[in-house]
Amino acid sequence: MGELSESASPSVAERFASMAVEAAMGGLDDLGDKNDTVAMESIVALNKLVSRTNDAQLHSILRQVLLKIRPCFEKESAALRAASFTLFGELAARIGGDNDEFMSHLHANIVAVLLHLNDESEDVRKACSTTLNQVHPLFGVGTFSSVVEREMKDGRVPATYTAVQRDLASVLALSFPDRVNQYALTCSNYFKSSNARIRANAALLTGHMLGVLTPQLRAIISKDLVFSSLVLLLKDPEDVSVRIAAAKAVGSLHDFS
């Protein structure tokens, strides 16, 4: 399927693009794909096809593609995670910031991108850095773009993840006050991740986002849900780094008391 994108004839490629995209998305629903082999092939094929699909075709399948790739961000296979973030970035480059549906998914997925910017896999870290370079103009926030361009130019991994996470999180929280509770709840979902590094990243991100809020914004946060989950990480049974991250996050939230 992916080879279709390399067809010598644009008309042939365009003619069969829709069928190829549907076949690729079908591969993401293969219940027998225990090792995610088919899913990986499907994501790689979709990555290639995005460049060939015309605007009308791309918009017609956008919702399905976005819904299907989101679970792939958390797959055990690092290669699949990296390919999925890469696809999300390529979609951003094609769609732009004028599409309300894509922007809704961007706000829903930016937490995952920020958390996996410190993934255990270098390939995933690089994919998330590249994706941030592709999506930052869509937010329309100069300070957010400045951090990305300064720390991750050309897709390089940031030298100091915690500092970059802090800077990006605070800008997001203050730039999109109507989204900050959604960001916080998404972070709290990651407190239950099977990956200790992601749990620690989520705790830090929660502290960085909520710690800069004004009294008015603190009032809109689902405090009981977010804070009760965060406190549980203070007793994380598996990894001391998670407990340390949770303690730092709690320390950032003293103004909520």
N, C-alpha and C positions, 0 to 999 in steps of 0.2 A: 504493500500500500504506500509506504513512504517513498518508494522509487517513482511513484506517479508524479511527485513534485519535481523530479529531475527529467521529466519527459521533454523531448526536443520540441514537441508541439504544444504550445499553450492552449490551443483549442481543445485538444484531446484531454489534457490535464484538467481543464475547467469542466469539461463535459462529465467526467467521471469523479470529480472531486467530492460531490455530495455523497455518492455511494461509498467512496473510500472512507469519508469521515464517519458515516453511519457504521461501517464495518469496524472501524477503529474504536468507536465508542462502545460497540457491542462487546469488544474484547475486554473492556473494563468491568463487564458484568458476568464474566465467566466464573461460575461458581466452583468449577473444578481447578481453577488456577491457584493451587495451594502455595506455590513459590513465587507468585506474581510475575511469572515469565511472560504470559500473554499480556498482562497489564503493561509491562515495560515496553513490549513491542508496540502496543497501541498508543502509548504516550509518545514514543519516538516518532511513530507514523503521523500522529496529530501535529507534532512539532513541525514536521516537514510540510504537511498539507496546509498549515495556516498561511504559509507564504504564497500558496497557489489559489486558495479559495477566494472567490471574489467577495466584495463587501456584502452583497445581498445574501449570499450563501453563509458567510461567516456570522452575520447577525441572526440568521435563522436558526443556527445551531449553538449560538453563544451560551444560552442559558443551560442547555444540557451539558456542554463541555465544562463549564464552570462548576456545576454541581458534581460532576463525576471526577474532576481532578482534585477537589478539595480533600477527600479522604486519603488520596495518595500522598499528601504532604506528611502523613504520619505513618506510612508503611515501614515495615522493618527493613526493607531493601533500601540502602542508601542511594543506589543508582536510580531507583524509581522516584525517591524523594527529590533528588537533584533534577531529574528530567521533568518532573511535575512543576517544580518552581520555575524551571526554564520555560516551559510552555505557558505558564501564567504570565511571565514577563513578555513573551512574544505576543500574546494576546493583547496585553496592555499597549505594546508598541503599534499594533494594528488598529485597535479600537479607539484609543485616545480617551480623553477625559470628558467628552460630550455625551457619552452613553450612560444614562442613569443606572441601568442595570449593572453595567460593568463597575461603575463607581461604588455601588452598593456592595458588590463582591470584594472590591479592593479594600474597603473599610472592614469588611468581615474577615479578610485574609491577612491584613497587614500584621496582625499579632503573630500569626504563624511564621510569616517571613522574618520578623524581628527575632523570634525565639530560635529559629533554625539558622539564623546568621551566626549562631554559636553552636551549631550542630557538631556531633562527634566526628562527622565525615567532612573532610576538607572539600570534597566535590560539592556537597550540599551547601557549605558555607559560601563557596564561590558562586554557586547558582543563585543564592539569596542576595548576595552582593550585586550581581549582575541584574537581578530582578529589581532591586531598589533603584538602580541607575535608570531602569526603564520606566518605573512607575512614579518616581518622585515628581516629575513635571505635572502629572495629572492632579496632584493635590493642590497645586497652585499656591504653595506656601514657601516663600523664599528662604526662610530660615531652615526648613526641612531640607530643601534642595542643597543649601550651602553645606550642611553637615555631610550629606551623601557625597557631594562632589569633592569635598575636602578629604574625607576619610576613606572613600571607596571608589575613587576615580578609576575608570576602565575595569571595574569589577573586582578590584583587589579586596581582600578580606581586611577589615579594620584591625589596626595594631592593638587597640585596647577596646575589647567588646563592651565591657561594662560602661565605660565613659560614653561610647557612641550610643549604646542603648538608652542611657540616661538622657542624652541630648535629644534624640529622636522622640522618645516617649513624652518628654515634657512639652515639646513642640506640638505633637499630635493632640495631647490632652487639652492644651490651651487654645489650639486652633479649631478644634472640632468639639466644642462642649456638649453638643447634642449627641455625640457618639461615645463619649468617655465612659458612660455606664456599660455600653455594649463591649467596649474594649476590656473593661475590668471583668465582666462576666466571662468573656472569652478566655482571659488569663486564668481565671479560677477553674475553668474546665481542664486546663493543662496541669493543674496541681495533681491530677490523678493520672498523669502520663506514666507509662511504664519505664520511661527513660529518666534517670535521675538528673542528667544535665538539663533536660527540658523543664523539669519541675523547678530546678533552681533558677533557670532563666525566667520562668513565668513569675516566680516570687519577686525577683528583682524588678521585672517590668511592672508589676503591680505597684510596688513601692515608688518607682520612678514616675509613673503616670499619676497616681493619686496624691503623691506627696506635694505636688505643685498646685493643687486645686485651691481656688478661692472658697471662702465659706459658702457662697451661693452654690457653687458646683459640688462641694462636698455633700450638700443636702440631697442631691439627686442620685447618689451612689447607693446601690443595693448592699448596704454595709453588712447586714447580718449574714448574708450568703457569702460574700467575698471574704470578710474577716474571719468567719468561723472556719472556712476552708484554709485560709492562710495560717491560722493558729495551729491547725493539724500538722502543717509542714514543720513546725518547730519540733515535732516529735517524730519526724521522718525516720523510720526504722532502718533504712537501707544505706543512706549516704549523708555524711556529715556536711558536705557542701550544700545540700538542700537545707539543712537546719540553719547553717550560717546565712544563706541567702534569705531565708524566711525571717531570721532575726533582724537582718539589715532592713528588710521591707517593713517590718513592724515598727522599727525605729524611725522610719521615714513618715509614719502615719500618726505621729503624736498629736497633730492638730485635730484629728478626728475625735479625740477623747472629750 
